[in-house]
Amino acid sequence: MSKLPEEALRRLERRLRAHVKKNWSDKVKSLSLRARGAFAYVDAEIVRPKSLFPGDQEDEGEQPMFRLRYLGSDEEWEFAFFSWSRGSSGGYELSYLSNGQPVGPPEECFDCAAFPWR
């Protein structure tokens, strides 16, 4: 698949927004998606607890969370987690979902990427 179909991106965005509203509304301030080639990039602004330490960074706005590769099905997307450990600008690393699979539905991919904020 060379390019993510526009309709697939719209369906993906609807599904993720509904999932966030239902399960993550207390943790996610905003969500955005963008497409490039066969990929959909998902960014989110996470609600951060008040810092106990003066000088800590306040909310930083939306940050990259993960990337999905469209495989031709709305139920199976290849999952790549965004990691800052790949240098100063970070990068995406192919990852596995909690069930051990590298592909899955977008809601499961979101839950896996957002797990640290649960």
MMTF fields as JSON, N, C-alpha, C and O atoms, coordinates in Angstrom:
{
  "mmtfVersion": "1.0.0",
  "mmtfProducer": "UNKNOWN",
  "numBonds": 471,
  "numAtoms": 472,
  "numGroups": 118,
  "numChains": 1,
  "numModels": 1,
  "chainsPerModel": [1],
  "groupsPerChain": [118],
  "chainIdList": ["A"],
  "bondAtomList": [4, 2, 8, 6, 12, 10, 16, 14, 20, 18, 24, 22, 28, 26, 32, 30, 36, 34, 40, 38, 44, 42, 48, 46, 52, 50, 56, 54, 60, 58, 64, 62, 68, 66, 72, 70, 76, 74, 80, 78, 84, 82, 88, 86, 92, 90, 96, 94, 100, 98, 104, 102, 108, 106, 112, 110, 116, 114, 120, 118, 124, 122, 128, 126, 132, 130, 136, 134, 140, 138, 144, 142, 148, 146, 152, 150, 156, 154, 160, 158, 164, 162, 168, 166, 172, 170, 176, 174, 180, 178, 184, 182, 188, 186, 192, 190, 196, 194, 200, 198, 204, 202, 208, 206, 212, 210, 216, 214, 220, 218, 224, 222, 228, 226, 232, 230, 236, 234, 240, 238, 244, 242, 248, 246, 252, 250, 256, 254, 260, 258, 264, 262, 268, 266, 272, 270, 276, 274, 280, 278, 284, 282, 288, 286, 292, 290, 296, 294, 300, 298, 304, 302, 308, 306, 312, 310, 316, 314, 320, 318, 324, 322, 328, 326, 332, 330, 336, 334, 340, 338, 344, 342, 348, 346, 352, 350, 356, 354, 360, 358, 364, 362, 368, 366, 372, 370, 376, 374, 380, 378, 384, 382, 388, 386, 392, 390, 396, 394, 400, 398, 404, 402, 408, 406, 412, 410, 416, 414, 420, 418, 424, 422, 428, 426, 432, 430, 436, 434, 440, 438, 444, 442, 448, 446, 452, 450, 456, 454, 460, 458, 464, 462, 468, 466],
  "bondOrderList": [1, 1, 1, 1, 1, 1, 1, 1, 1, 1, 1, 1, 1, 1, 1, 1, 1, 1, 1, 1, 1, 1, 1, 1, 1, 1, 1, 1, 1, 1, 1, 1, 1, 1, 1, 1, 1, 1, 1, 1, 1, 1, 1, 1, 1, 1, 1, 1, 1, 1, 1, 1, 1, 1, 1, 1, 1, 1, 1, 1, 1, 1, 1, 1, 1, 1, 1, 1, 1, 1, 1, 1, 1, 1, 1, 1, 1, 1, 1, 1, 1, 1, 1, 1, 1, 1, 1, 1, 1, 1, 1, 1, 1, 1, 1, 1, 1, 1, 1, 1, 1, 1, 1, 1, 1, 1, 1, 1, 1, 1, 1, 1, 1, 1, 1, 1, 1],
  "groupList": [{"groupName": "MET", "atomNameList": ["N", "CA", "C", "O"], "elementList": ["N", "C", "C", "O"], "formalChargeList": [0, 0, 0, 0], "bondAtomList": [1, 0, 2, 1, 3, 2], "bondOrderList": [1, 1, 2], "singleLetterCode": "M", "chemCompType": "L-PEPTIDE LINKING"}, {"groupName": "SER", "atomNameList": ["N", "CA", "C", "O"], "elementList": ["N", "C", "C", "O"], "formalChargeList": [0, 0, 0, 0], "bondAtomList": [1, 0, 2, 1, 3, 2], "bondOrderList": [1, 1, 2], "singleLetterCode": "S", "chemCompType": "L-PEPTIDE LINKING"}, {"groupName": "LYS", "atomNameList": ["N", "CA", "C", "O"], "elementList": ["N", "C", "C", "O"], "formalChargeList": [0, 0, 0, 0], "bondAtomList": [1, 0, 2, 1, 3, 2], "bondOrderList": [1, 1, 2], "singleLetterCode": "K", "chemCompType": "L-PEPTIDE LINKING"}, {"groupName": "LEU", "atomNameList": ["N", "CA", "C", "O"], "elementList": ["N", "C", "C", "O"], "formalChargeList": [0, 0, 0, 0], "bondAtomList": [1, 0, 2, 1, 3, 2], "bondOrderList": [1, 1, 2], "singleLetterCode": "L", "chemCompType": "L-PEPTIDE LINKING"}, {"groupName": "PRO", "atomNameList": ["N", "CA", "C", "O"], "elementList": ["N", "C", "C", "O"], "formalChargeList": [0, 0, 0, 0], "bondAtomList": [1, 0, 2, 1, 3, 2], "bondOrderList": [1, 1, 2], "singleLetterCode": "P", "chemCompType": "L-PEPTIDE LINKING"}, {"groupName": "GLU", "atomNameList": ["N", "CA", "C", "O"], "elementList": ["N", "C", "C", "O"], "formalChargeList": [0, 0, 0, 0], "bondAtomList": [1, 0, 2, 1, 3, 2], "bondOrderList": [1, 1, 2], "singleLetterCode": "E", "chemCompType": "L-PEPTIDE LINKING"}, {"groupName": "ALA", "atomNameList": ["N", "CA", "C", "O"], "elementList": ["N", "C", "C", "O"], "formalChargeList": [0, 0, 0, 0], "bondAtomList": [1, 0, 2, 1, 3, 2], "bondOrderList": [1, 1, 2], "singleLetterCode": "A", "chemCompType": "L-PEPTIDE LINKING"}, {"groupName": "ARG", "atomNameList": ["N", "CA", "C", "O"], "elementList": ["N", "C", "C", "O"], "formalChargeList": [0, 0, 0, 0], "bondAtomList": [1, 0, 2, 1, 3, 2], "bondOrderList": [1, 1, 2], "singleLetterCode": "R", "chemCompType": "L-PEPTIDE LINKING"}, {"groupName": "HIS", "atomNameList": ["N", "CA", "C", "O"], "elementList": ["N", "C", "C", "O"], "formalChargeList": [0, 0, 0, 0], "bondAtomList": [1, 0, 2, 1, 3, 2], "bondOrderList": [1, 1, 2], "singleLetterCode": "H", "chemCompType": "L-PEPTIDE LINKING"}, {"groupName": "VAL", "atomNameList": ["N", "CA", "C", "O"], "elementList": ["N", "C", "C", "O"], "formalChargeList": [0, 0, 0, 0], "bondAtomList": [1, 0, 2, 1, 3, 2], "bondOrderList": [1, 1, 2], "singleLetterCode": "V", "chemCompType": "L-PEPTIDE LINKING"}, {"groupName": "ASN", "atomNameList": ["N", "CA", "C", "O"], "elementList": ["N", "C", "C", "O"], "formalChargeList": [0, 0, 0, 0], "bondAtomList": [1, 0, 2, 1, 3, 2], "bondOrderList": [1, 1, 2], "singleLetterCode": "N", "chemCompType": "L-PEPTIDE LINKING"}, {"groupName": "TRP", "atomNameList": ["N", "CA", "C", "O"], "elementList": ["N", "C", "C", "O"], "formalChargeList": [0, 0, 0, 0], "bondAtomList": [1, 0, 2, 1, 3, 2], "bondOrderList": [1, 1, 2], "singleLetterCode": "W", "chemCompType": "L-PEPTIDE LINKING"}, {"groupName": "ASP", "atomNameList": ["N", "CA", "C", "O"], "elementList": ["N", "C", "C", "O"], "formalChargeList": [0, 0, 0, 0], "bondAtomList": [1, 0, 2, 1, 3, 2], "bondOrderList": [1, 1, 2], "singleLetterCode": "D", "chemCompType": "L-PEPTIDE LINKING"}, {"groupName": "GLY", "atomNameList": ["N", "CA", "C", "O"], "elementList": ["N", "C", "C", "O"], "formalChargeList": [0, 0, 0, 0], "bondAtomList": [1, 0, 2, 1, 3, 2], "bondOrderList": [1, 1, 2], "singleLetterCode": "G", "chemCompType": "PEPTIDE LINKING"}, {"groupName": "PHE", "atomNameList": ["N", "CA", "C", "O"], "elementList": ["N", "C", "C", "O"], "formalChargeList": [0, 0, 0, 0], "bondAtomList": [1, 0, 2, 1, 3, 2], "bondOrderList": [1, 1, 2], "singleLetterCode": "F", "chemCompType": "L-PEPTIDE LINKING"}, {"groupName": "TYR", "atomNameList": ["N", "CA", "C", "O"], "elementList": ["N", "C", "C", "O"], "formalChargeList": [0, 0, 0, 0], "bondAtomList": [1, 0, 2, 1, 3, 2], "bondOrderList": [1, 1, 2], "singleLetterCode": "Y", "chemCompType": "L-PEPTIDE LINKING"}, {"groupName": "ILE", "atomNameList": ["N", "CA", "C", "O"], "elementList": ["N", "C", "C", "O"], "formalChargeList": [0, 0, 0, 0], "bondAtomList": [1, 0, 2, 1, 3, 2], "bondOrderList": [1, 1, 2], "singleLetterCode": "I", "chemCompType": "L-PEPTIDE LINKING"}, {"groupName": "GLN", "atomNameList": ["N", "CA", "C", "O"], "elementList": ["N", "C", "C", "O"], "formalChargeList": [0, 0, 0, 0], "bondAtomList": [1, 0, 2, 1, 3, 2], "bondOrderList": [1, 1, 2], "singleLetterCode": "Q", "chemCompType": "L-PEPTIDE LINKING"}, {"groupName": "CYS", "atomNameList": ["N", "CA", "C", "O"], "elementList": ["N", "C", "C", "O"], "formalChargeList": [0, 0, 0, 0], "bondAtomList": [1, 0, 2, 1, 3, 2], "bondOrderList": [1, 1, 2], "singleLetterCode": "C", "chemCompType": "L-PEPTIDE LINKING"}],
  "groupTypeList": [0, 1, 2, 3, 4, 5, 5, 6, 3, 7, 7, 3, 5, 7, 7, 3, 7, 6, 8, 9, 2, 2, 10, 11, 1, 12, 2, 9, 2, 1, 3, 1, 3, 7, 6, 7, 13, 6, 14, 6, 15, 9, 12, 6, 5, 16, 9, 7, 4, 2, 1, 3, 14, 4, 13, 12, 17, 5, 12, 5, 13, 5, 17, 4, 0, 14, 7, 3, 7, 15, 3, 13, 1, 12, 5, 5, 11, 5, 14, 6, 14, 14, 1, 11, 1, 7, 13, 1, 1, 13, 13, 15, 5, 3, 1, 15, 3, 1, 10, 13, 17, 4, 9, 13, 4, 4, 5, 5, 18, 14, 12, 18, 6, 6, 14, 4, 11, 7],
  "groupIdList": [1, 2, 3, 4, 5, 6, 7, 8, 9, 10, 11, 12, 13, 14, 15, 16, 17, 18, 19, 20, 21, 22, 23, 24, 25, 26, 27, 28, 29, 30, 31, 32, 33, 34, 35, 36, 37, 38, 39, 40, 41, 42, 43, 44, 45, 46, 47, 48, 49, 50, 51, 52, 53, 54, 55, 56, 57, 58, 59, 60, 61, 62, 63, 64, 65, 66, 67, 68, 69, 70, 71, 72, 73, 74, 75, 76, 77, 78, 79, 80, 81, 82, 83, 84, 85, 86, 87, 88, 89, 90, 91, 92, 93, 94, 95, 96, 97, 98, 99, 100, 101, 102, 103, 104, 105, 106, 107, 108, 109, 110, 111, 112, 113, 114, 115, 116, 117, 118],
  "secStructList": [7, 7, 1, 7, 7, 2, 2, 2, 2, 2, 2, 2, 2, 2, 2, 2, 2, 2, 2, 2, 2, 2, 2, 1, 6, 6, 6, 3, 3, 3, 3, 3, 3, 3, 3, 3, 6, 6, 3, 3, 3, 3, 3, 3, 3, 3, 7, 7, 7, 7, 7, 1, 1, 6, 6, 7, 7, 7, 7, 7, 7, 7, 3, 3, 3, 3, 3, 3, 3, 3, 3, 3, 3, 6, 6, 3, 3, 3, 3, 3, 3, 3, 3, 4, 4, 4, 1, 6, 6, 7, 3, 3, 3, 3, 7, 7, 7, 6, 6, 1, 7, 1, 3, 3, 7, 2, 2, 2, 2, 2, 2, 2, 2, 2, 4, 4, 4, 7],
  "xCoordList": [0.861, 0.0, 0.901, 1.679, 0.807, 1.707, 1.172, 1.952, -0.143, -0.71, -1.941, -2.753, -2.059, -3.215, -4.423, -4.403, -5.473, -6.668, -7.292, -7.369, -7.728, -8.316, -9.486, -9.621, -10.319, -11.473, -11.019, -11.642, -9.956, -9.423, -8.898, -9.068, -8.265, -7.784, -8.957, -8.887, -10.031, -11.215, -11.838, -12.231, -11.933, -12.487, -11.593, -12.076, -10.289, -9.339, -9.496, -9.539, -9.581, -9.719, -11.013, -11.007, -12.118, -13.391, -13.267, -13.712, -12.658, -12.515, -11.65, -12.002, -10.515, -9.627, -10.252, -10.125, -10.917, -11.569, -12.66, -12.782, -13.447, -14.482, -13.859, -14.359, -12.768, -12.084, -11.508, -11.634, -10.879, -10.304, -11.412, -11.271, -12.491, -13.608, -14.181, -14.504, -14.302, -14.892, -13.933, -14.357, -12.65, -11.735, -10.606, -9.995, -10.323, -9.162, -9.481, -8.557, -10.737, -11.095, -10.476, -10.272, -10.178, -9.557, -8.041, -7.401, -7.46, -6.005, -5.52, -4.361, -6.4, -5.979, -6.715, -7.944, -5.936, -6.514, -6.882, -7.941, -5.991, -6.251, -5.557, -4.616, -6.044, -5.55, -5.525, -6.459, -4.459, -4.427, -3.784, -2.927, -4.221, -3.689, -3.251, -3.837, -2.208, -1.778, -1.302, -0.873, -1.379, -0.994, 0.207, 0.386, 1.017, 2.134, 2.407, 2.789, 2.21, 2.367, 1.353, 0.164, 1.817, 0.934, 0.764, 0.124, 1.339, 1.346, 0.357, 0.076, -0.169, -0.939, -0.161, 0.165, 0.132, 0.877, -0.106, -0.942, -0.003, -0.929, -0.158, 0.808, -0.605, -0.04, -1.132, -2.317, -0.725, -1.706, -1.087, 0.123, -1.951, -1.555, -2.13, -3.345, -1.245, -1.629, -1.774, -0.977, -2.799, -2.967, -1.89, -1.832, -1.049, 0.037, -0.328, -0.921, 0.03, -0.24, 0.613, 1.668, 0.154, 0.93, 2.271, 2.347, 3.301, 4.647, 4.879, 4.382, 5.628, 6.023, 7.316, 7.72, 7.959, 9.26, 9.195, 8.726, 9.666, 9.671, 10.568, 11.606, 10.153, 10.962, 10.688, 11.203, 9.895, 9.552, 8.744, 8.041, 8.849, 8.117, 6.616, 6.123, 5.925, 4.468, 4.035, 4.869, 2.754, 2.256, 3.047, 3.327, 3.401, 4.225, 3.431, 4.023, 2.136, 1.33, 1.323, 1.715, 0.875, 0.806, 2.205, 3.101, 2.362, 3.619, 3.35, 2.243, 4.327, 4.135, 3.903, 4.565, 2.964, 2.696, 3.077, 3.867, 2.487, 2.742, 2.419, 1.844, 2.807, 2.561, 1.896, 2.246, 0.929, 0.252, 0.501, 0.475, 0.743, 0.853, -0.421, -0.798, -1.063, -2.294, -1.95, -1.133, -2.588, -2.331, -3.496, -3.548, -4.434, -5.566, -6.824, -7.85, -6.758, -7.903, -8.022, -7.014, -9.247, -9.463, -9.167, -9.046, -9.051, -8.816, -7.363, -7.0, -6.522, -5.12, -4.214, -4.135, -3.542, -2.591, -1.266, -1.232, -0.181, 1.14, 1.448, 1.228, 1.954, 2.147, 3.619, 4.46, 3.93, 5.284, 5.167, 4.519, 5.793, 5.769, 6.797, 7.884, 6.466, 7.439, 8.326, 7.837, 9.634, 10.587, 11.565, 12.175, 11.703, 12.686, 14.09, 15.053, 14.243, 15.567, 16.363, 17.516, 15.768, 16.46, 17.196, 17.437, 17.547, 18.279, 17.454, 16.357, 17.988, 17.355, 15.998, 15.164, 15.768, 14.472, 13.568, 12.447, 14.024, 13.204, 13.001, 13.598, 12.149, 11.853, 10.858, 10.518, 10.4, 9.402, 10.085, 10.963, 9.673, 10.23, 9.103, 8.117, 9.247, 8.253, 8.098, 9.084, 6.864, 6.579, 5.551, 4.953, 5.365, 4.388, 3.313, 3.586, 2.108, 0.985, 1.044, 1.864, 0.183, 0.209, -0.116, 0.182, -0.727, -1.018, 0.148, 0.048, 1.254, 2.433, 2.453, 3.396, 1.439, 1.354, 1.848, 1.685, 2.451, 2.893, 1.799, 2.015, 0.637, -0.491, -1.743, -1.862, -2.679, -3.934, -4.834, -4.499, -5.99, -6.924, -6.361, -5.565, -6.765, -6.201, -6.436, -5.588, -7.558, -7.842, -6.823, -6.368, -6.48, -5.492, -4.11, -3.345, -3.799, -2.531, -2.48, -1.453, -3.577, -3.609, -3.404, -2.602, -4.109, -3.994, -2.566, -2.072, -1.915, -0.543, 0.391, 1.241, 0.239, 1.083, 0.809, 1.728, -0.436, -0.819, -0.738, -1.042, -0.345, -0.326, 0.392, -0.097, 1.526, 2.199, 1.339, 1.625, 0.307, -0.544, -1.814, -2.651, -1.977, -3.176, -3.341, -4.298],
  "yCoordList": [-1.171, 0.0, 1.225, 1.419, 2.041, 3.18, 4.451, 5.294, 4.596, 5.811, 5.464, 4.625, 6.12, 5.943, 6.617, 7.829, 5.861, 6.48, 7.512, 7.294, 8.622, 9.71, 9.215, 9.614, 8.359, 7.844, 6.977, 7.008, 6.212, 5.393, 6.292, 5.972, 7.408, 8.358, 8.969, 9.128, 9.314, 9.879, 8.864, 9.217, 7.605, 6.565, 6.364, 6.216, 6.362, 6.21, 7.346, 7.107, 8.568, 9.712, 9.636, 9.912, 9.264, 9.115, 8.071, 8.292, 6.929, 5.852, 6.28, 6.043, 6.913, 7.308, 8.395, 8.353, 9.36, 10.416, 9.838, 10.244, 8.903, 8.259, 7.463, 7.484, 6.765, 5.972, 6.863, 6.559, 7.96, 8.885, 9.505, 9.619, 9.898, 10.504, 9.521, 9.906, 8.277, 7.272, 6.826, 6.643, 6.647, 6.01, 6.883, 6.539, 7.99, 8.789, 10.263, 11.074, 10.642, 12.064, 12.803, 14.014, 12.115, 12.763, 12.884, 13.559, 12.246, 12.236, 12.927, 13.333, 13.057, 13.601, 14.917, 14.955, 15.996, 17.315, 17.466, 17.996, 16.993, 17.13, 16.01, 15.387, 15.774, 14.689, 15.195, 15.865, 14.875, 15.232, 14.104, 13.374, 13.984, 12.985, 13.684, 14.681, 13.136, 13.614, 12.405, 11.407, 12.498, 11.373, 11.753, 12.903, 10.745, 10.887, 9.507, 8.592, 9.361, 8.049, 7.067, 7.376, 5.894, 4.867, 5.014, 4.177, 6.084, 6.246, 7.285, 8.272, 7.039, 8.024, 8.291, 7.366, 9.556, 9.962, 10.523, 11.363, 10.055, 10.451, 11.221, 10.72, 12.447, 13.292, 13.573, 13.59, 13.794, 14.096, 15.013, 15.013, 15.786, 16.57, 15.862, 15.722, 15.424, 14.654, 15.605, 16.53, 15.373, 16.129, 15.656, 14.479, 16.577, 16.223, 16.671, 17.733, 15.856, 16.277, 17.493, 17.719, 18.258, 19.41, 18.917, 17.916, 19.622, 19.253, 19.633, 20.654, 18.811, 19.104, 19.909, 20.386, 20.056, 20.698, 21.999, 22.017, 23.093, 24.364, 24.27, 23.609, 24.937, 24.96, 23.818, 23.826, 22.836, 21.752, 22.308, 23.309, 21.657, 22.086, 21.976, 20.99, 22.977, 22.917, 22.169, 21.589, 22.176, 21.502, 21.938, 23.123, 20.989, 21.276, 21.228, 21.293, 21.117, 20.993, 19.56, 18.629, 19.41, 18.064, 17.514, 18.225, 16.252, 15.545, 14.305, 13.767, 13.848, 12.614, 11.425, 11.296, 10.563, 9.355, 8.09, 7.273, 7.949, 6.739, 6.949, 7.961, 5.964, 5.976, 4.66, 3.602, 4.747, 3.556, 3.445, 4.442, 2.228, 1.975, 1.261, 0.225, 1.838, 1.24, -0.015, 0.017, -1.123, -2.411, -2.86, -4.016, -1.954, -2.275, -2.655, -2.939, -2.663, -3.023, -2.025, -1.602, -1.651, -0.737, -1.404, -0.715, -2.722, -3.461, -3.82, -4.18, -3.731, -4.103, -2.987, -2.705, -2.369, -1.303, -1.698, -2.181, -1.49, -1.736, -0.608, 0.563, -0.956, -0.022, 0.318, -0.577, 1.603, 2.068, 3.163, 4.187, 2.938, 3.862, 4.972, 4.715, 6.198, 7.281, 7.239, 7.135, 7.319, 7.257, 8.421, 8.669, 9.127, 10.207, 9.655, 10.414, 8.381, 7.795, 7.652, 7.221, 8.005, 7.893, 9.174, 9.428, 9.964, 11.195, 12.419, 12.312, 13.572, 14.826, 15.073, 15.778, 14.508, 14.715, 13.496, 13.523, 12.427, 11.245, 10.494, 10.826, 9.476, 8.693, 7.593, 7.351, 6.937, 5.877, 4.518, 4.273, 3.646, 2.305, 1.295, 1.353, 0.367, -0.686, -1.335, -1.635, -1.546, -1.998, -3.112, -3.434, -3.686, -4.748, -4.287, -3.575, -4.702, -4.389, -5.299, -6.215, -5.05, -5.841, -7.313, -8.153, -7.637, -9.037, -9.711, -10.875, -8.976, -9.541, -9.423, -9.886, -8.817, -8.676, -7.297, -6.323, -7.2, -5.901, -5.137, -3.999, -5.742, -5.105, -5.275, -6.223, -4.341, -4.441, -3.276, -2.432, -3.227, -2.122, -0.827, -0.871, 0.314, 1.587, 1.874, 2.484, 1.449, 1.697, 0.981, 1.534, -0.229, -0.98, -0.335, -0.317, 0.187, 0.893, 2.138, 2.42, 2.879, 4.073, 3.683, 4.306, 2.671, 2.242, 1.843, 2.154, 1.173, 0.754, 1.97, 2.026, 2.919, 4.105, 4.997, 5.633, 5.05, 5.93, 5.24, 5.862, 3.993, 3.23, 3.955, 3.909, 4.619, 5.281, 6.331, 6.664, 6.858, 7.873, 7.307, 8.07, 6.009, 5.349, 5.622, 5.148],
  "zCoordList": [0.0, 0.0, 0.0, 0.934, -1.019, -1.135, -0.484, -0.041, -0.421, 0.154, 0.971, 0.581, 2.098, 2.964, 2.32, 2.104, 2.009, 1.413, 2.362, 3.571, 1.798, 2.596, 3.453, 4.609, 2.893, 3.642, 4.817, 5.878, 4.647, 5.748, 6.861, 8.038, 6.515, 7.519, 8.275, 9.494, 7.575, 8.249, 9.199, 10.311, 8.77, 9.652, 10.876, 11.998, 10.638, 11.735, 12.745, 13.951, 12.255, 13.154, 13.961, 15.16, 13.319, 14.045, 15.148, 16.274, 14.818, 15.801, 16.973, 18.128, 16.677, 17.767, 18.637, 19.861, 18.026, 18.815, 19.717, 20.873, 19.207, 20.019, 21.165, 22.289, 20.873, 21.896, 22.99, 24.176, 22.589, 23.564, 24.41, 25.628, 23.788, 24.525, 25.548, 26.671, 25.163, 26.048, 27.151, 28.293, 26.832, 27.768, 28.309, 29.322, 27.66, 28.033, 28.219, 28.262, 28.33, 28.36, 29.542, 29.462, 30.62, 31.771, 31.627, 32.435, 30.619, 30.44, 29.161, 29.075, 28.176, 26.882, 26.619, 26.552, 26.472, 26.189, 24.721, 24.387, 23.844, 22.411, 21.655, 22.147, 20.459, 19.612, 18.177, 17.735, 17.449, 16.037, 15.242, 15.74, 14.0, 13.08, 11.809, 11.388, 11.21, 9.897, 9.117, 9.697, 7.819, 6.959, 6.114, 5.713, 5.863, 4.918, 4.357, 5.088, 3.065, 2.441, 3.014, 3.102, 3.399, 3.966, 5.473, 6.109, 6.054, 7.504, 7.99, 7.31, 9.192, 9.94, 11.22, 11.963, 11.47, 12.662, 13.678, 13.344, 14.92, 15.976, 17.043, 17.618, 17.293, 18.339, 19.362, 19.029, 20.611, 21.649, 22.693, 22.921, 23.312, 24.473, 25.69, 25.832, 26.553, 27.736, 28.92, 29.083, 29.748, 30.975, 31.942, 32.297, 32.359, 33.276, 34.686, 34.872, 35.682, 37.058, 37.415, 36.822, 38.371, 38.835, 39.356, 40.068, 38.999, 39.423, 40.873, 41.35, 41.558, 42.926, 42.976, 44.036, 41.824, 41.777, 40.994, 39.856, 41.598, 40.869, 39.64, 39.658, 38.584, 37.375, 36.421, 35.303, 36.818, 35.897, 34.739, 34.88, 33.605, 32.419, 32.647, 33.196, 32.228, 32.229, 30.978, 30.283, 30.686, 29.492, 28.272, 28.094, 27.444, 26.276, 24.979, 23.902, 25.048, 23.844, 23.339, 24.042, 22.119, 21.547, 21.291, 20.836, 21.591, 21.393, 20.541, 20.577, 19.787, 19.009, 19.941, 20.971, 19.574, 20.365, 19.603, 20.075, 18.395, 17.63, 16.169, 15.77, 15.388, 13.944, 13.583, 14.107, 12.676, 12.175, 10.681, 9.96, 10.227, 8.787, 8.348, 8.896, 7.355, 6.83, 6.042, 5.122, 6.416, 5.767, 4.899, 4.479, 4.625, 3.772, 4.517, 3.9, 5.862, 6.685, 7.83, 8.396, 8.171, 9.293, 10.633, 11.647, 10.657, 11.904, 12.145, 13.264, 11.125, 11.294, 10.799, 9.603, 11.741, 11.479, 12.115, 13.246, 11.386, 11.96, 12.936, 12.625, 14.11, 15.21, 15.41, 15.483, 15.497, 15.819, 16.872, 16.651, 18.004, 19.135, 18.921, 18.403, 19.312, 19.226, 20.459, 21.584, 20.241, 21.349, 21.27, 20.23, 22.381, 22.453, 22.62, 22.505, 22.884, 23.103, 21.808, 21.835, 20.69, 19.397, 19.023, 17.843, 19.993, 19.715, 20.056, 20.604, 19.728, 20.137, 19.491, 20.059, 18.321, 17.666, 17.771, 17.262, 18.417, 18.59, 17.288, 16.264, 17.339, 16.158, 16.462, 17.62, 15.431, 15.572, 15.534, 14.707, 16.433, 16.515, 16.375, 17.11, 15.429, 15.32, 16.683, 17.356, 17.081, 18.433, 18.43, 17.404, 19.597, 19.785, 20.757, 21.724, 20.481, 21.358, 22.577, 22.632, 23.548, 24.778, 24.541, 25.39, 23.393, 23.071, 22.334, 21.948, 22.141, 21.493, 19.981, 19.34, 19.405, 17.951, 17.508, 18.242, 16.317, 15.81, 15.073, 14.657, 14.909, 14.235, 15.074, 15.851, 14.908, 15.636, 15.317, 14.486, 15.982, 15.762, 16.352, 17.29, 15.815, 16.269, 17.749, 18.401, 18.28, 19.694, 20.591, 21.592, 20.225, 20.986, 20.87, 21.835, 19.699, 19.497, 20.376, 20.993, 20.436, 21.285, 22.738, 23.433, 23.211, 24.606, 24.94, 26.024, 24.041, 24.254, 24.348, 25.236, 23.459, 23.462, 24.676, 25.192, 25.133, 26.232, 27.583, 28.601, 27.625, 28.879, 30.028, 31.156, 29.789, 30.915, 31.625, 32.775, 30.985, 31.588, 32.199, 32.68, 32.193, 32.708, 34.172, 34.784]
}
